Protein backbone atom coordinates (compact mmCIF):
# COMPACT_ATOMS: atom_id res chain seq x y z
CA UNK A 1 0.00 0.00 0.00
CA UNK A 2 1.44 3.41 -0.95
CA UNK A 3 2.65 5.66 1.82
CA UNK A 4 1.04 9.01 2.51
CA UNK A 5 3.46 11.88 1.87
CA UNK A 6 3.09 14.71 4.41
CA UNK A 7 4.28 18.20 3.48
CA UNK A 8 4.35 21.33 5.68
CA UNK A 9 2.76 24.34 3.97
CA UNK A 10 4.09 27.39 5.91
CA UNK A 11 1.31 29.76 6.90
CA UNK A 12 -1.37 27.42 5.48
CA UNK A 13 -1.24 24.01 7.17
CA UNK A 14 -0.23 20.58 5.85
CA UNK A 15 -0.71 18.64 2.65
CA UNK A 16 -1.18 14.86 2.65
CA UNK A 17 -0.69 13.13 -0.70
CA UNK A 18 -1.73 9.55 -1.38
CA UNK A 19 -0.78 7.83 -4.63
CA UNK A 20 -3.77 5.69 -5.63
CA UNK A 21 -3.41 2.03 -6.61
CA UNK A 22 -5.77 2.62 -9.54
CA UNK A 23 -3.67 5.53 -10.81
CA UNK A 24 -3.43 9.19 -10.03
CA UNK A 25 -3.17 10.74 -6.62
CA UNK A 26 -5.40 12.22 -3.96
CA UNK A 27 -4.17 15.17 -1.91
CA UNK A 28 -5.75 16.73 1.16
CA UNK A 29 -4.68 20.17 2.34
CA UNK A 30 -5.61 20.73 5.98
CA UNK A 31 -5.72 24.46 6.68
CA UNK A 32 -4.94 25.87 10.11
CA UNK A 33 -8.55 27.12 10.10
CA UNK A 34 -9.78 23.51 9.96
CA UNK A 35 -10.99 23.70 6.36
CA UNK A 36 -9.87 20.94 4.03
CA UNK A 37 -9.20 21.03 0.31
CA UNK A 38 -9.38 17.77 -1.63
CA UNK A 39 -7.49 17.42 -4.90
CA UNK A 40 -7.54 14.56 -7.34
CA UNK A 41 -5.20 14.31 -10.30
CA UNK A 42 -5.22 11.40 -12.76
CA UNK A 43 -1.63 11.97 -13.83
CA UNK A 44 1.20 14.47 -13.42
CA UNK A 45 0.17 16.49 -16.51
CA UNK A 46 -3.51 16.87 -15.64
CA UNK A 47 -4.98 19.79 -13.74
CA UNK A 48 -6.34 18.55 -10.41
CA UNK A 49 -10.03 18.51 -9.60
CA UNK A 50 -10.63 20.33 -6.33
CA UNK A 51 -13.29 20.72 -3.66
CA UNK A 52 -13.17 22.64 -0.36
CA UNK A 53 -14.90 21.26 2.74
CA UNK A 54 -15.53 22.93 6.08
CA UNK A 55 -14.22 21.09 9.12
CA UNK A 56 -17.73 19.77 9.86
CA UNK A 57 -18.21 18.61 6.25
CA UNK A 58 -14.81 16.89 6.25
CA UNK A 59 -15.69 15.05 9.46
CA UNK A 60 -18.94 13.84 7.93
CA UNK A 61 -17.11 12.61 4.82
CA UNK A 62 -14.54 10.89 7.07
CA UNK A 63 -17.38 9.18 8.93
CA UNK A 64 -18.75 7.87 5.64
CA UNK A 65 -15.30 6.69 4.51
CA UNK A 66 -14.63 4.89 7.80
CA UNK A 67 -17.98 3.11 7.77
CA UNK A 68 -19.83 5.00 10.51
CA UNK A 69 -22.88 5.45 8.26
CA UNK A 70 -22.91 2.21 6.29
CA UNK A 71 -20.71 -0.80 5.79
CA UNK A 72 -21.30 -3.67 3.42
CA UNK A 73 -22.29 -6.91 5.07
CA UNK A 74 -19.91 -9.85 4.84
CA UNK A 75 -22.12 -11.40 2.14
CA UNK A 76 -22.04 -8.12 0.16
CA UNK A 77 -18.23 -8.16 0.33
CA UNK A 78 -18.20 -11.86 -0.65
CA UNK A 79 -20.44 -11.16 -3.63
CA UNK A 80 -18.30 -8.26 -4.78
CA UNK A 81 -15.11 -10.31 -4.44
CA UNK A 82 -16.61 -13.21 -6.40
CA UNK A 83 -17.80 -10.99 -9.22
CA UNK A 84 -14.53 -9.08 -9.44
CA UNK A 85 -12.11 -12.00 -9.21
CA UNK A 86 -13.84 -14.88 -10.93
CA UNK A 87 -16.88 -13.68 -12.82
CA UNK A 88 -19.15 -15.50 -10.37
CA UNK A 89 -22.34 -13.81 -9.22
CA UNK A 90 -24.76 -14.53 -6.38
CA UNK A 91 -28.54 -14.40 -6.22
CA UNK A 92 -30.60 -14.81 -3.04
CA UNK A 93 -33.80 -16.87 -3.13
CA UNK A 94 -36.57 -14.87 -1.48
CA UNK A 95 -38.86 -16.70 0.98
CA UNK A 96 -42.07 -16.25 -1.05
CA UNK A 97 -40.55 -17.45 -4.32
CA UNK A 98 -42.23 -20.17 -6.38
CA UNK A 99 -38.80 -21.82 -6.58
CA UNK A 100 -38.71 -22.69 -2.86
CA UNK A 101 -38.95 -26.46 -2.40
CA UNK A 102 -38.44 -27.20 -6.10
CA UNK A 103 -35.30 -28.76 -7.54
CA UNK A 104 -32.83 -27.12 -9.93
CA UNK A 105 -33.56 -29.53 -12.79
CA UNK A 106 -37.33 -29.19 -12.47
CA UNK A 107 -37.00 -25.42 -12.61
CA UNK A 108 -34.87 -25.71 -15.77
CA UNK A 109 -32.73 -22.86 -14.45
CA UNK A 110 -30.00 -23.04 -17.09
CA UNK A 111 -32.39 -22.96 -20.06
CA UNK A 112 -34.69 -20.31 -18.57
CA UNK A 113 -31.98 -17.94 -17.32
CA UNK A 114 -28.65 -18.88 -18.87
CA UNK A 115 -27.20 -19.28 -15.37
CA UNK A 116 -25.15 -22.27 -14.25
CA UNK A 117 -25.49 -22.84 -10.50
CA UNK A 118 -22.05 -23.85 -9.24
CA UNK A 119 -22.81 -23.76 -5.49
CA UNK A 120 -25.53 -23.01 -2.98
CA UNK A 121 -24.84 -21.28 0.33
CA UNK A 122 -27.56 -22.25 2.81
CA UNK A 123 -29.03 -20.00 5.49
CA UNK A 124 -27.83 -22.45 8.18
CA UNK A 125 -24.21 -21.86 7.11
CA UNK A 126 -23.81 -25.07 5.14
CA UNK A 127 -23.00 -25.17 1.45
CA UNK A 128 -23.73 -27.40 -1.52
CA UNK A 129 -20.86 -27.30 -4.00
CA UNK A 130 -21.68 -28.33 -7.57
CA UNK A 131 -25.35 -29.10 -6.84
CA UNK A 132 -27.05 -31.80 -8.89
CA UNK A 133 -30.27 -31.19 -10.84
CA UNK A 134 -32.14 -32.96 -8.00
CA UNK A 135 -30.95 -30.43 -5.39
CA UNK A 136 -33.93 -28.54 -3.94
CA UNK A 137 -33.92 -24.77 -3.58
CA UNK A 138 -34.70 -23.37 -0.11
CA UNK A 139 -35.77 -19.93 1.06
CA UNK A 140 -32.80 -17.61 1.66
CA UNK A 141 -30.42 -19.83 -0.32
CA UNK A 142 -27.65 -17.89 -1.98
CA UNK A 143 -27.11 -19.30 -5.46
CA UNK A 144 -23.55 -18.92 -6.72
CA UNK A 145 -23.77 -18.77 -10.51
CA UNK A 146 -21.74 -18.24 -13.63
CA UNK A 147 -23.73 -15.94 -15.87
CA UNK A 148 -23.80 -12.64 -17.69
CA UNK A 149 -25.75 -9.65 -16.37
CA UNK A 150 -28.85 -10.56 -18.39
CA UNK A 151 -28.84 -14.09 -16.97
CA UNK A 152 -28.46 -12.81 -13.42
CA UNK A 153 -31.41 -10.47 -13.95
CA UNK A 154 -33.55 -13.37 -15.24
CA UNK A 155 -32.56 -15.53 -12.26
CA UNK A 156 -33.36 -12.68 -9.84
CA UNK A 157 -36.82 -12.46 -11.42
CA UNK A 158 -37.25 -16.23 -11.14
CA UNK A 159 -36.43 -16.34 -7.40
CA UNK A 160 -38.37 -13.17 -6.51
CA UNK A 161 -41.28 -13.27 -4.08
CA UNK A 162 -44.84 -13.85 -5.18
CA UNK A 163 -44.23 -14.82 -8.77
N, C-alpha and C positions, 0 to 999 in steps of 0.2 A: 504494500500500500504506500503511495507517495507521501512524503513528509510535507507538513505545512511549513511554508517559509514565512517567518515573522520579520517585518521591517518596521523600524521606528520612523515615524513621519513627524519631524520636529514642528511643534506648534499646532499639529493637527490631531495626532493620535498614533495608531498602529495599523499596518496593513498585514493581512494574513492571506497568503496565496496558496491555493491547493491545485496542483496539476490533476486533472481528471483522467481516470482510466480509459474513458471513452473518447478522449481527445479534448484539447482545449484546457482552459484553466478557469477557476473561480477565485475571485479575490473579494475580501471583505475589508473595508476600511472602517475601523471603529474610531469615531471622533471623541475627543475629550468631553464633548457635550452629551455623549451617549447615543447620538445618531449613528446609523450604520449605512454605508454605501455598499451595494453588491454589484460586482462587475463580472461579466462572463465574456470570454473571448475564445473563439473557436481555434484560432491559430495566431501566431506572432504578428502577422500582417494585418489582421482584421481589427476594426475598431470595436472596442468592447461595448456590450449592452449594459446599461446601468439602471439601477433603481435605488432610491434613498428611502430608508425606513426610520421611523422614530424608534426610540428605545423600546417603547411598549409594543410597537408593531414587530420589531425584531424578536422580542421575547415570545410573542405569539407564534411567529414563524418557527422559532427554535423548538417550541413545544410541539408543533406539528411534525417537524423533522425528527424529533426524538421519540415520537410515538405517544405523547400524552393525550392526543385527541383520538387517534385511531391507529391500530396495528393490525396487520393481517393475521388471521388465525393460522395455526400450524398447517391446516389443510389447504388454506389459500397459498401459503408459501410452497407447500408440496406440489400443488397444481402448477404454480408458476415455474418451479424448477423443472418439472416433468416436461412442460410445453417448451421451455427454452432449450433444454439439453437434449431431449430425445425425440421431440415431435409428438410425444404422448399427451393426451388430453384427458380430463376427468369430467364425468357427468354424474350428478347425484339424483337418485331415484326418489321422487317425492312420495310421501305416504299415501296419498289418494290416487296414485297412478294406476291405470288399468294393467300395467305390467307387473305389479306386485303379485307374487305367487305363481307367476307364469315362468316357463323356462325360456332360455335364450333361443333355442332352436324353434320352438313354437311361435315365438315372436318374430322370427325371421329378421333379426336385427340387421345383419350384414346386408341383405338385399334391400330392406326398407330404408336404411340410413347410410349405408356405405361405411359404417364403423365396424372395426374388428375389436371385440372385447378381449383384452389380453390379461386382465385381472379384475377381481372384485374385492374392494375393501369393505368389510362388514361393519355395521354399527357397534358390534360387540368387541371390535378390535382385531378380529380374525381376518384372514384374507384367503382368497381363492385364486391362485395363480393359474393361468391358462385354463379357464373354465370350459367345460364340455357343453355341447348344445343342450344337455339335460339339466344343466345347473339352473335352479330357480332364482328369480330376482326377488329381493326383499326390499321393504321400505327402508329408506335411508342408505341403501347400498351406494357406494361410490364406484362407478364403472370406469376403469382405466382403459382407454381406447386409442387405437391408431386411426386417425381420420383427418380429413381436411375440415375447414371451418363450416362448410355447408353440411357435411355429415354430422358434425357435432350439433349444429342447430337442429337438424332433423331428429337426432337422438334426444336432445333436450325436450323437444315437442312430444316425442313418444313417451317419455317418462314423467311428463308434467301431471299435475293433479287434475282430476275430474275430466279426463278425456273421454 
